[in-house]
Amino acid sequence: MCEREERNGFNVQVVVRDNNVDQALKALKKKMQREGIFREMKLRNFYEKPSEKKAREKAEAIRRARKLARKRAQREGLLPGKRRGR
C-alpha cells in the first residue's frame, strides 16, 4: 500500500488501557484532528465544483506560504514574535 492510499484510508488506532474509554476517546479525537479527518468529512458533506476546489486549494497554498514566510521572518528577527501573557 502506498503512502497516499494509507493517508486517505485513515487507519487510526488507539489503544484502550485499563478500560479508560474517556482517555482513549480523547486520544482518538486528537489523532483524527491531526490527520485532518474532520476537515475531510466537512469537505465531503457537499459536492464541490472542480473550479471551487481549485480556488480553495490555491487559497490554502497561499495561506501556507504566507504563514511559512512569516515564521521564517520572525526566526530571523525581521518581525516581532508572538506576544505572550495577554
Helices and strands as residue ranges (DSSP letters): H 3-9, H 21-35, H 37-44, H 50-76
